[in-house]
């Protein structure tokens, strides 16, 4: 599984509209073959920052970044962010999705 987290520092005048401004990209990505999840959250420490957590099957990430909707999203997002987003991208061998947290079990 390819696991990716991206922090998007959004200009204050667009921060409340961000989910709607990226909605087309979000839906298109969620519809991709090999997409496991694509979820947005807003940072509590940096309210103008959105955090994207996404995952793809090992062979699906390249198709994602070369897709037309990805390229369109880059052009849409470029004027909306204050600086280059920060990213962590890694391959997790053998993983296929979320696991249950062993330290906090709830029946």
N, C-alpha and C positions, 0 to 999 in steps of 0.2 A: 504494500500500500504506500502511496506517496501522500504524505501528510504535510500540509502547508498552512502557515499562519501569516497573515499580512496585516500590518497596522497602517491605516490610511488617515493621515492628518488632514482633516477637511477644513476649508476656509469657513469661518464662523457664519458667514451669510448663507452657506449651503448646508450646514450641519443638520438642521431639522428636516430638510428635504432629501437628504442623502438616500434613504431607503427607496424613495420613489424614483430618484434620478438614476439609480442602478438596478431598478426592478427588472427591466428587460434583460440585462446581462445576467442577473440572478436566475431568472426563470429559464433562460436558454442554457445556462451552465447546468442547472439541476436536471435538465432534460437530456444531457449528454450521456451516451453510452459510457459506462465506466466511472461516472461520477458517483461517489459514495455519500457525500454530503457537502453542503455549501451554506454556511450559516454566518450571519452578521450579528455582531454585538457592539454595544457602545461602551467605551472605557469609562469606568467610574473615576479613575484618577485623572484622565485627560478627556473631558467631555466633548471636545472637538475631534476626537479620534474614534474611528470605527475599526473593529477588529474582525477580520474574516478568517474563519476556520473552515478549511476545505480538505477533502481527501478524494483520491482517485485510485482506481485499480492501477497496478504498476505500468500497464501499457497505455493508459488513457490520458496522461497529463500532456503529452506532446500534441495530441489532437486538440486538446483544450486551448493551448497557447497559440496554436496556428489557425484556430477557427475565426471566421468572419466576425462573430459576436464578441470575441475577445479583443480583436483589433479595434472594433468600433467602441468598445468599453474604454480602452486606453485613451482614445481621443475624447470621449465624453468626460472621463475622470481628470485628465491632465489639467484643465483650467479650474477644477474644483478643489484641488489639494494644495497645501501650503509648501510641501517639499516632497521629495521622492519617498514613497512608502517603504517601510522596513519589512523584510520577509525572512521567515525561517522555512526551509523546505528540506524534507528528509524522507528517505525511504525506510519504512518499518517492515523488516522482513517477516513474512508469515502472517501479518495482521490483515484482517479483512473487514474490520469495523470496530465499534466501541466494545470494550470489555467492562465487566462490573468491577467496581472499586472494592478490593478486598478488605481495606482498613475500615470501611464504613458500610456495614451490611444492614439492610433494613428488610424485615420480613413482610 
